[in-house]
Structure formats: structure tokens, C-alpha cells
Amino acid sequence: MQDFPHHYRVGTHVAGSEGEVTLSAEGLPDLSTAPPSEFGGKGDRWSPETLLVGAVCDCFVLGFKAIAAASRLTWTALDVQVAGTLDRIDRRMLFTHFVVTARLTVPEGQQARAPRILEKAEEACLITNSLSAEVRLESEVVVG
């Protein structure tokens, strides 16, 4: 890992009010975005709102994978869903909470340690740690 601080750059160029918004970052594929249907968009592209909820999901999973590997936890599947709630508080729109629902499948003998590793992944997520919204983890560990 590189020393901190890390810096990330994303940019776009939009040609007029009807122009598409395409995000770009060095070394990554471009990503077209649009407003979600809740804000009058078609709902057929990633939006700032879905990108943020997606970042919470991705951060949780990548954190879990790293913590599970460091803890030598054997697992066979992880299914994660994240629900984010956007609300208007004091005339400002903001995400008020996220619910991370995780279902982890582990082999026999691993189920006792697995819940704590899921909790550690939620606690270590740099995305949710950077937000003011409440985050709740609902997890289930199954043997399979």
C-alpha cells in the first residue's frame, strides 16, 4: 500500500445543457451518468445517488475480502445489498441512512468467527466513515 494521503481525480466535459455527462479517470473506462428517475431522468444510467450507494456496497465487500483474508476466514459466497435513504432535512437533501444487508456462506467450522469479520468490514469502510449518515449492518451467516 502507498503512503497517505492518496489522491483521486475524476473529470468530465459537458457540451451544453443537453450534453451527456461522462466521467473519466486515468486508466479506467468512461462512465456515463444521468439523473435518476426520482429527479426526472430516465433511470437508465448510473446517477450520483446510485454511485454513492454502489460505493458503500463495493467498499464493504472489498473491506470484507481483505479482513477475511487477513483473518484466514474460509468462505464460499457473499451476497450484499445496500439500501440508501435520501431525504430532505432543513431544506437540504442528504442521505440519512444506509442499510447493508449481507449473507455470508461459510464451510462448517467457520460460522463462529464470521459475524465479527462482517462487523469489522462495516466498521472499516472508508466510504461510510466519510459520511454523516447512519449505517446499519444486517448480516446472516449460513453454512453451506
Backbone torsions as a table, in degrees:
resi	resn	phi	psi	omega
1	MET	NA	146.4	179.5
2	GLN	-81.4	157.0	175.6
3	ASP	-64.7	152.8	176.8
4	PHE	-86.2	155.3	1.9
5	PRO	-81.3	154.6	173.5
6	HIS	-99.7	148.9	-179.3
7	HIS	-126.9	136.4	-179.3
8	TYR	-126.8	137.0	-178.2
9	ARG	-127.0	131.8	175.6
10	VAL	-133.7	140.6	-179.9
11	GLY	-141.0	172.7	175.6
12	THR	-155.9	161.3	170.3
13	HIS	-132.7	123.0	-178.2
14	VAL	-114.3	126.3	-179.1
15	ALA	-92.4	87.2	176.5
16	GLY	79.6	174.9	-173.7
17	SER	-66.5	-22.9	179.6
18	GLU	-97.8	-0.5	-177.6
19	GLY	-71.3	149.7	177.9
20	GLU	-71.8	149.9	172.9
21	VAL	-100.2	117.1	177.8
22	THR	-124.3	116.8	179.3
23	LEU	-81.4	142.6	177.2
24	SER	-140.1	148.7	176.2
25	ALA	-146.5	144.7	-176.6
26	GLU	-55.9	128.2	176.3
27	GLY	81.9	2.7	-178.3
28	LEU	-120.1	153.5	175.0
29	PRO	-68.2	147.7	177.4
30	ASP	-64.8	155.2	-178.1
31	LEU	-133.4	113.5	177.5
32	SER	-81.0	136.8	-179.2
33	THR	-127.9	164.0	178.0
34	ALA	-160.8	163.2	177.1
35	PRO	-63.2	148.2	175.7
36	PRO	-73.3	167.8	-179.3
37	SER	-59.8	-30.5	179.1
38	GLU	-61.9	-22.3	179.1
39	PHE	-113.2	24.1	175.2
40	GLY	90.1	2.5	177.3
41	GLY	-81.8	174.1	179.3
42	LYS	-74.9	-20.9	-178.5
43	GLY	77.1	20.8	-176.2
44	ASP	-109.7	10.6	179.3
45	ARG	-140.5	164.4	172.5
46	TRP	-63.6	141.0	178.5
47	SER	-121.2	169.7	175.0
48	PRO	-55.1	-36.1	-178.8
49	GLU	-68.2	-47.6	179.9
50	THR	-70.5	-31.4	176.1
51	LEU	-63.8	-40.3	179.8
52	LEU	-66.7	-45.4	178.3
53	VAL	-64.2	-38.7	176.4
54	GLY	-63.4	-37.2	178.0
55	ALA	-64.3	-38.6	177.0
56	VAL	-62.6	-45.6	-179.9
57	CYS	-62.4	-49.6	-177.9
58	ASP	-62.7	-43.0	-179.9
59	CYS	-62.5	-42.9	178.5
60	PHE	-60.4	-48.1	-176.8
61	VAL	-65.4	-46.4	-179.8
62	LEU	-65.0	-37.7	175.4
63	GLY	-64.4	-43.4	178.0
64	PHE	-59.1	-47.7	-178.5
65	LYS	-57.9	-42.9	-179.9
66	ALA	-67.4	-44.0	-178.4
67	ILE	-69.1	-40.1	178.1
68	ALA	-62.9	-41.3	179.0
69	ALA	-64.9	-44.4	179.8
70	ALA	-65.9	-29.5	-179.4
71	SER	-90.3	-2.3	-177.8
72	ARG	57.7	38.9	175.2
73	LEU	-83.9	127.6	175.0
74	THR	-90.9	130.4	179.5
75	TRP	-146.1	158.3	-175.8
76	THR	-117.0	-23.0	179.3
77	ALA	-159.2	148.4	175.0
78	LEU	-138.7	119.7	176.0
79	ASP	-111.7	125.3	-176.5
80	VAL	-129.5	135.2	172.2
81	GLN	-126.5	138.8	176.7
82	VAL	-124.5	130.4	175.3
83	ALA	-114.7	124.7	178.0
84	GLY	-112.3	139.1	179.3
85	THR	-109.8	119.2	176.1
86	LEU	-100.1	130.7	-177.0
87	ASP	-139.8	172.0	176.2
88	ARG	-110.9	118.8	-180.0
89	ILE	-124.8	125.3	-180.0
90	ASP	48.7	46.3	177.3
91	ARG	66.5	13.3	176.4
92	ARG	-118.4	136.5	174.2
93	MET	-84.9	134.6	176.5
94	LEU	-159.5	156.1	173.1
95	PHE	-76.0	125.9	-177.4
96	THR	-95.9	-30.9	175.2
97	HIS	-162.1	159.3	177.4
98	PHE	-128.0	139.6	172.7
99	VAL	-115.7	118.9	177.8
100	VAL	-100.5	115.5	179.4
101	THR	-108.3	118.8	-175.9
102	ALA	-124.9	133.6	174.5
103	ARG	-121.9	112.8	-175.5
104	LEU	-108.9	129.5	176.8
105	THR	-105.8	126.0	-178.1
106	VAL	-129.8	156.4	173.6
107	PRO	-73.7	161.4	176.9
108	GLU	-51.1	135.6	178.2
109	GLY	98.0	-12.3	-178.3
110	GLN	-103.3	-10.3	-170.7
111	GLN	-67.6	-24.5	-178.0
112	ALA	-70.7	-37.6	-177.9
113	ARG	-84.9	-23.0	-171.2
114	ALA	-59.9	-43.3	-178.5
115	PRO	-59.4	-39.3	-179.3
116	ARG	-67.7	-35.1	178.9
117	ILE	-69.0	-36.8	173.9
118	LEU	-63.0	-43.0	177.9
119	GLU	-61.7	-42.3	178.9
120	LYS	-61.9	-38.1	178.5
121	ALA	-63.4	-40.0	177.9
122	GLU	-67.3	-42.3	-179.0
123	GLU	-67.4	-28.7	-174.8
124	ALA	-91.8	-5.1	-175.1
125	CYS	-65.4	113.9	-177.6
126	LEU	-68.3	-24.9	178.6
127	ILE	-69.4	-53.7	-179.3
128	THR	-68.6	-29.4	175.9
129	ASN	-67.0	-20.4	-180.0
130	SER	-90.8	-4.7	-176.1
131	LEU	-108.4	157.7	177.0
132	SER	-90.4	-8.7	-177.2
133	ALA	-70.2	151.0	174.2
134	GLU	-71.5	143.7	177.4
135	VAL	-126.6	130.5	178.4
136	ARG	-124.5	132.7	177.2
137	LEU	-101.7	126.8	171.2
138	GLU	-117.0	112.0	-174.9
139	SER	-124.4	154.4	177.2
140	GLU	-138.8	133.7	176.4
141	VAL	-114.1	126.5	178.5
142	VAL	-122.4	149.4	177.9
143	VAL	-96.6	127.3	-179.4
144	GLY	-164.4	NA	NA
